[in-house]
Structures are given as C-alpha cells and as structure tokens.
Amino acid sequence: MSGVLIGKPANLKGTVKISGAKNAAIPLICAALLAKGKVLLKNVPQIKDIENLLEILRRLDCKVSQKRHRLRIDNTNLKYQPLTFEEVKKMRGSYYLIGVFLTLFSKCEIYLPGGCNIGKRPIDIHLDAFEQLGFSYKIIQDTLFIAKEKELKEVSFRLKNKSVGASLNAIFAALSLSKVTMMNTLFEPEGKDVLTFLQKIGYSIRLCSDELVYEKKPLEFRMISHKMIPDRIEAMTYVVLGLLSGKITVCNVCTEDLELPLELLRKSGYDIVTENKKMIATCSRGSGMNIITEVYPGFPTDLQAIFGVLCAFASTESEITETIFENRFQIYEDLHRVGISVCKENNKILLKPQKFSSDAVVFQAKDLRHGAALCLLGCALFQDVVVENFEYVERGYENFIAKIQSLGGNIERINEKNK
C-alpha cells in the first residue's frame, strides 16, 4: 500500500499536458488483437491499468513494445489461453477481451473483472448481448465460461440498457458475423474513438444516433497507426485544481467533449477560459451547483467526486445527484470530517460550505476518482494531509505526483515503513 503526503498549499501555477484517455486506451489495446497486422498506438497513457493489460497480452504471445506514449502491438503469434491471470482481476476493462476472444476463437474463459468498488457493475448487459449473438455462458465461482452455441450470420437486436462497456463489447463479439444491427447503444467520445480504429483496420461500421450497423468485408493485412484522444476526466481534474489553488493551463484537450461541465462552471461564476485545445483555470470562488450525473452527453459520473470537492469551497449550497453508481459518495464522508455540512438522502447530497477544521488528517482512497478528489482536497486545505491507497489514483492518472509538483504543489510519496 502506498500513500502521498500533501503539505500546506502553495499557489499552483503552470501548464499541464493531458495524457491519452484511459477509457479509450483499454478497449483500443484489446481491439488491436482484431487487426490483421501490426498496430501502432500513439498517445497511450502510462498508468497501472495499461501495465496490467500489456502483461496479459504478453502472456498471450503477443509482441508488445512500448516507448513512452507509443505502443506497438504485433498479434501474429496470438494464441488462445484461458484468461485466468491475476492481472485480469486487477482491472475492470479486462472484460473487453471477452468480446475480442469470441470473434477470434468463438470461446472465452476468464476471471470476472475487478476494478474500483463504486457500486454494482454487473456484466449482465454484456452477457445478454452475447446470447443474442449466438453464445451461451455459465459462471462458476469467479470464472466466466462462454462459447458459441448457434451459427448466426445476420442479427438485429437491442441492448437491454444503455451501456458504454456493453456497446463496445457487443460489437467486438459481433465482428465474425456477416451483418449486425445493434440498437440502444451508447458511445461516449472514447467509444467513438474505438469505432474509428475498427474502421481503420478494415471493419465496416456505421453509427447513427444510438443504432450501429456492422457489415463484414475482407480485411487487409497492413500496419495501422492510431492516435487516441486525450483524457477528458484528467483534463477536468486539473481544471478543478486550478480553480481551487492557483492558475493552471490545461493543454491537449478536446473542449467539445466537455461542454456540460464547462457550462456549469461558467454559470457558477468560475474563472475559466477555453482557447483552441487548452483551458485556463484561475483560482476563484463560484456559487453552488446542481449536478446530476447522466450518461454522455450528460454530466460524467467520473467527475462527480472531483466537482464535489470544488462545491465544498463554493459560496452557496450545492445539490449533487448520482444516478449511475450507488457507491460513489465516499468523498462526502471525508468532507464532513473536515467541517463541511453534508446531508445525504438516497442518491442525493446537499452540500453546505462551512469553515474547514485545521487538524492534520489521514484519508483513505476507496477508488480511482475518490483518490483523485482527496488529493485535490489536500492541495486546497490549510493543513497537512495524507492520502492512503494512492495506487488507486495511479490506475488512471499518469505521473500525477510529478505533474502537481511541476505546478509548485507540495506533494510527495510515502509508504508504510516511513509513514
């Protein structure tokens, strides 16, 4: 277990370059196994989840070569193996390998995926889609067994609920069929980036609103290069840090993917400027916000805890409603510990800013975004803060400590023996 010590705040100032999107990188790397040739992925984030995924690929006899943010994948010698490696349990996105294996090998044996404990995240929508594509499955303890049961050529079906992961996994599994029409799909910017990659490697895919149509055609064997989109959640994390603690320029961003969060900040009176592919966030105190998490293009659930910290420093009350995950309110227990008035009712939080306590405090990160939110809180409080379980943050943020230090932040890594 690792942690970070965050000292009394400095006036943060400087520029942060945003890394490639974690939520695009994981399915893109899995999709690279479907390419008939070598793949070069650019702008790949250097994070723990990617490290685990690349180790899985090596175990499958893929050649993987990574140099900074460029990743080369050669699947020429790819072979079927049960996906019963410990790395599979360490990350939620390992489930994308199910759909890929169903197209490549018509079967898959895999440990049920792990990841952050943010509430119920069953893969029943994925499994229902697989069944409609002709596969049958069984689950024994912590392992899923799935294989082709029916030889189908053309399928038209509807996902039983909108799901980003299930939409991608279903199209991965459908690529061996002649024609597939999927309805009620959901593709965020990261998912659309994956569809662009699939089109590059030869798959014929058309997306119109929430309906996707795939038609099989011969694939070419060639080298493919693809640069993944920047991480919009990381971008907004540093924007909020700037609004709390200084003046930060966030560059390499797609501002068009962040319209709703940016609109909320502007309406609340925060000092934020957008220019081309960058955002400039200056320390300011806005009014409270009414936030309701929804599927894209609504407010991202991944930003809920991050914005919760910002709301704790606002001039008026905020109301925050979580509609995606039921166990994503840990940050408000921490805010209550340092003096903020928090009232929780079902899936809704009423947050009333008050004077913060001045005692040193130790927090424990419970998931990726909770950990990042705690670090932002630590950067803004006038006391020493320790955030334990920092490995959660490293699952999804590249060089988090170094980037904050480059801005003048007082943050350093600690571990059990020197804590």
N, C-alpha and C positions, 0 to 999 in steps of 0.2 A: 504494500500500500504506500502511495506517495502523497505528498501534500505540497501546498505553497504557503509561504508567509508573505502577507501583504502589509507593508508599513503604512504610516500615516501618509495621506495623499499628497501628491505633487500636482502641479499644473501641467497636465499632459499636453504635449504639442508635437506635431509631426505628421508624417504620411504613412499609411498602412496599405500595402498591396494585397488584395484579396486573392485567396487561392482558388483552385478549381472546386467545383461543387461536390461535396461528399455524396449527396443524394443522386448525383449523376454518375460519379466515378464508379460506384459499386456495381450498378446494373450494366454500365458500359464495359467494365472489365469482364463481367460474366458473358455479355453479348459477344465479346471478342472471340469466344470459343466457337461461335457460329460462323465466323468468317472463313472462307475458303482461301486462306493465305495468311500472310503476316500482317500484324496490326501495330501501328504507332499511335499511341495516345499522348496528347500534349496537355499541359496544364493540370496534371494529376496531383492532387494534394498528398503530402507526405504525413499521413496520420495512421493511427494504430489499426483502424478497421481495414485500411488498404494493405498494411503489412500482413494481417491475418489472411486476407483474401489471396494475396500473392503466394503465400505459403501453401494454401490449398491448391492453387494452380500448379505449383512445382510438384506436389505430391501426385498430380495427375499427368506428370511427364511433359508438361508444357515448358517451353523455354521462356524465361521471364528475365528481362534486363531493364533495370531502372537507373536512370541518371538524372538526379534532381527531379524535375517535373515531367520528364519524358519517359514513357514506359513502352517497351517493345514486347510484344507477345507473339510467340510462334507456336501454334497448336498442332503442328504437323504430326507429332508423336502422341497426341492426346489419346488416352485410353480410359475405358470405363473402370471406375472403382467405387465402392460404397463410400459415400461422403460421411464417414464416421470418424472424423478427425476432431480434436479438441478445438481447433480454430473455428469450426463451424458453429460451435456453441457460443463463441465469444462475440458474435455479431448477428444482428437481425437480418441484414441484407444477404446472408448466405442462402436465403430461400430462393433467390433468383436463379441459382444453379439447378433448381428442380425443373423449371420450365426449359432451360437450356438442355439438360440431360434428356428430357422427354423427346425433344426434337432430334437430338444426336443419337440416343441409344434406346429410345422407347421405354425406358425404365429409370428409376432412381431410388436409391436407399440413402437416407440422410437423417442425421440427428436433427431434431426440431430446433429451429434457430433460437439464438439468445438475444442479447442486446439490453437496452435500458428497461428498467422496471417502471414504466409510466402508465400502467393500466393494462386492461385486457387487449391483446393484439393477436387474436386467433387468426389462423390462415384458412378459415372455413370458406371465405370468398374465393381464394385461390383454388381450393380443393373442388369446390362446386364447378368452377370454370374447367378444371382438368377433366372432371367427369363428363361434362358436355362435349369435350373434345375427344372422348372415347377412352379415357383412362380410368382405372379403378385403384383404390388405395386401402391400406389398413395402417393403423398406428399401434405399435407395441411398445409400451413404456415411453421412452423418449425418442423413438425412431419411427420415421415415416417410410413405408414401403409403397411404391406406386409404379404401375406398369400399364402398357397399352392393353385394352380389353377388346375394343372394336376398331376395325379398319375403316375409318371415315375419310372421305375426300373433300366434301363441302359441308360446312357447318355455319349456322346462323344462331347466335344465342345472345343473351343479355346477362351481364353481371348482376348478381342479386343485390349488391350495394356498390356505390361508387367507392373505388379504392385505387390509390396510386400504385401500390405494390402489386395488387392482383391484376390490374390492367396490363402492366408490363410483363408479369409472369405468364399471363394467359397468351399474349402474343408470342412470347418466347416458345411456349409449348405448341403453338399453332403452326409454326413455320414448316412443318413437314407435310401439312395438308395442302390440297390444291387451292382451296378458297375458303376464307373465313370472314364472317361479318360479326363484329362484336359491338354491342350496344351498352349504354350506360357506363362507358369508360371514363376514366379521369386521368389526364396527363398534365401535370404541372410543368413548368419550364424544364426541369431536369428530365422528366419523362419524354418530353418532345425532343430533347437533345439525343436521347437514346434512339428514338424513331428515326431521326436524321442519320444517325450512324448506321442503323439497319438498312436504310435506303442506300447509303454509300456502299455497303458491302453486297448489294445486289437484290435485296428483298423489296418487292413492290407493295408499298403500304400507303394508303390514303386515309387521312383523318379529317373528318368534318364534324364539328361540334363534339358530341360525345359518342359518335359512331366511327369505328375503324374498320376498314376493309383491307384484307390481305389476299393477294393472288400470287401463286407460285410461278416463278420463271427460272431459267437456268442461271446459276451463279458463276461468276468469273473468278479465277484464281489470280489474285494480284495483291500488291501491297496497298494497304489503306492507311491514311493519316487522318486523325480527327482531333480537334482541339475542343475540350469540354468547356462548358460555360462556367463563369465564376459563381462562387457560393453566396447566394443572396442572404442566407441566415448569418454567415460570418460577417458579411458587409454590415448588416443592421446591428450586429453585436458591437462593432467598433463605432458605429454612429451613436448608439446609446451611450457608450463610454465617453465619447466626445461631449455629448450633451450634459453628462454628469460631471466631467472632470477636466475640461480644457478646450482645446481646439484641434480637431483631428480631421485630416483629409483622407478619405477612403477612396482608393482608386482601383481600377479594373473591376467595375461593377456594371450590371445591366439594370439601370434605374427603372426601365419599363416593367421589370418583373416585381417591382416594389411599390407600385402606385398606391395601394391602400395604406400600408404602414407610413409612407411618406405623407400622405394626405392627413392622417390622424395627427402626426407630429406638427404639421403646419397649422392645422385648425386649433391645436392646443397652444400655439404661440412659441414653439421651439425654434431656435435659430439654426436652420439647416438650408443649405444651398446646393442645388444639383447643377453640374456642368458636364455635358458630354458623358463620359464614363467615370465620373467621380462625384463624390458627395463631400461637403464640408460641414461638419457638425461642431458648433461652438457652445460652450457651457451656458446654459440658460434654464430658467425655471418656468415651465409651462403650466397650464391648468390641467386638471384631471381628465381622464379619457374614459369613454365607454367602449370596451373591447369585447368583441365576440369572435372566438375562433371558428373558422369555417374552412371548407375545402377551397382550393385555389379557384378563382382569384380572390377569395376572402382572406381574412387575417390568418397568417400561419400559426398553427399550434406551437411550432418550434420557437416562435418569438414571444409566446405568452409570458414565460417567466422573466425573460430579458426586459420586456416592457413593464412587467410588474415592479421591478426594481426602480425603473425610471418614475413610475407613478408614485412610489413611496416618497420621492423628493418633490412632487408637484405641489402647486399652491392650493388645490382643491381636491375633493374626493374623486375616486375613480371606481368604476364598476367593471369587473372582469368576469366574463363568462366563458367557460371551457366546454366545448361541445364534441371534441374529438376523443380525448383520453381522460378517464376519470381520476387518474392518479398523478396529476401534473400540478398539484397545488403545494408542493413541499416548500417552495420559496417563501410562502406567506407565513408559515410557521417560523421561519428564520427572521423575517421582517418583524413579526410580533415580538420576538426575543430582544430585538434592539429598539423597541419602543413604539413601533407603528401600530395603530389601531386596525385590527383585521377582523372582519365579520364574515363568516362562511355560511352559506346556505345552499345545500345541494351542490350544484355545479357553478355557483356564483360567489364571487368575492367582492366585498365592499371594503375599499382601502381608504383610510383617512390618515393623511400625513400628520405626524406629530414630532416632537423633539426626540432625536435619537439619544440612546444611552451612550455613555463614554467608556464603558468597560471593555477590555480586550475580550475577544470572543473566538471560539472554535466552531466552525461549521463542518458538516459532513455532506459532500455531494452525493445525491441519490441517483442522478442520471446525467447525461451529457449536457443538456441545456440548463438544468438546475445548477450544475457545477459552474458553467459559464456565468450564470446570473449571480452566483455567490461571489465570484471573482470581481464582477462589476461593482457589487455592493461593497466589497472590501476596498476597492480603489476609491470609493466615494466617502467612506466613513472616516471619522477623525479618531481612529484607534487602530491598534494592531489587530489583524485578522488572520486566522489560519483556516485554509480550506483543505480538508482531508479528502481522500479518494479522488485526487486530481487526475488519475488515469482515465476517469470518465471524460474529462474535457479533452484529453489527448486523443480520444477515439474520433473526434470530429473537427478539431481545430489544429491547424498546422502552426508550429512554433509560437504557441500562444504566449508563453513567458517572454520569449525573445522580442516579439512584436510589441508587447506592453513596455518592456524595458527600453526599446528603441524610442518610445514616446516620452521617456523620463519616468516611467512608473516604478514604484518601489516594491518589486515582487521578486521572490527567489524560491527555488525548490528546496524542500526539506524532506526528510524521510523518518522512519520510525526511530532510528538509533540516535538522531540528533534533535529530535523534537522535544 
